[in-house]
Every structure is written in C-alpha cells, then in structure tokens.
Amino acid sequence: MGLKEDLVEEIGRLFDDFLRIENITYEQIQWEVDNFIYPFIGSYLAEGRLTREEGRDVFMFCELRLKEIKKMMEDRVAEL
C-alpha cells in the first residue's frame, strides 16, 4: 500500500473517531482538519512524498467526508 492509501485510511479512522466524541460539532471537526490534517498533507507534498495528484485525491477525500459529516449532523438536528 502506498502513502496516499495509508493517509486516506488513517484520516478515515480519525474522522470516525471524531464522530465517537459526544457533543462534538461540525465546526470543531472542520477546525481540526484545517489546522492539523491539511498542513500534514501539505508537508508530504512539499517533501515530494506525495505527487500533486495524490495530494489532490487525499484533500478531496477529506472534503467529501466533511460534507457527509455536515449533512449527517444537520439531519440529526432536524430530527430533534
């Protein structure tokens, strides 16, 4: 397995872990992604360990998961 696949797998687990935290908000998850995950991915790009296309794919994975999480949290609130 390559670095891109490893990152997607680990970041996916991190998103899952965020969702297990009681009372976490979408904004808190977004903050974590913006301030820790994105710079982390960027460092791999800067080092040349990820190609530009691989980096884009990892960023897109994050964006899609964030959209899913936002919708899921909005749906939860609507049910209350």
C-alpha positions as CSV (number, residue, x, y, z in Angstrom):
1,M,0.0,0.0,0.0
2,G,1.3,3.5,-0.9
3,L,1.4,6.6,1.2
4,K,-1.8,8.0,-0.4
5,E,-3.8,4.9,0.6
6,D,-2.2,4.9,4.1
7,L,-3.2,8.6,4.6
8,V,-6.7,8.0,3.4
9,E,-7.1,5.0,5.7
10,E,-5.7,6.8,8.7
11,I,-7.6,10.1,8.1
12,G,-10.8,8.0,7.6
13,R,-10.2,6.5,11.0
14,L,-9.7,9.9,12.5
15,F,-13.0,11.1,11.1
16,D,-14.7,8.0,12.6
17,D,-13.0,8.8,16.0
18,F,-14.3,12.4,15.8
19,L,-17.8,11.1,15.4
20,R,-17.5,9.0,18.5
21,I,-16.9,12.1,20.6
22,E,-20.0,13.1,22.4
23,N,-21.3,16.6,21.6
24,I,-18.6,17.3,19.0
25,T,-19.7,19.9,16.5
26,Y,-19.0,20.1,12.8
27,E,-17.1,23.3,13.4
28,Q,-14.7,21.6,15.8
29,I,-14.1,18.8,13.2
30,Q,-13.6,21.4,10.5
31,W,-11.1,23.2,12.7
32,E,-9.1,20.1,13.3
33,V,-9.0,19.3,9.6
34,D,-8.0,22.9,8.6
35,N,-5.3,23.2,11.3
36,F,-3.8,19.8,11.6
37,I,-4.8,17.4,8.8
38,Y,-4.4,19.8,5.8
39,P,-1.0,21.1,6.9
40,F,0.1,17.5,7.5
41,I,-0.9,16.6,3.9
42,G,0.8,19.7,2.6
43,S,4.1,18.7,4.3
44,Y,4.1,15.4,2.3
45,L,3.5,17.4,-0.9
46,A,6.3,19.8,0.0
47,E,8.7,16.9,0.7
48,G,7.7,15.3,-2.6
49,R,6.5,12.1,-0.9
50,L,3.0,12.7,-2.4
51,T,2.5,13.7,-6.0
52,R,0.3,16.6,-6.8
53,E,-2.4,14.3,-8.0
54,E,-2.2,12.1,-4.9
55,G,-2.4,15.1,-2.7
56,R,-5.4,16.3,-4.5
57,D,-7.0,12.9,-4.0
58,V,-6.4,13.0,-0.3
59,F,-7.7,16.5,0.0
60,M,-10.8,15.5,-2.0
61,F,-11.4,12.5,0.4
62,C,-11.3,14.9,3.3
63,E,-13.7,17.3,1.7
64,L,-16.2,14.6,0.8
65,R,-16.1,13.2,4.4
66,L,-16.6,16.7,5.8
67,K,-19.7,17.1,3.5
68,E,-21.0,13.8,4.7
69,I,-20.4,14.6,8.3
70,K,-22.1,18.1,7.9
71,K,-25.2,16.5,6.3
72,M,-25.3,13.8,8.9
73,M,-25.1,16.3,11.8
74,E,-27.7,18.6,10.1
75,D,-30.0,15.6,9.8
76,R,-29.6,14.8,13.5
77,V,-30.5,18.3,14.5
78,A,-33.6,18.2,12.2
79,E,-34.8,15.0,13.8
80,L,-34.8,16.7,17.3
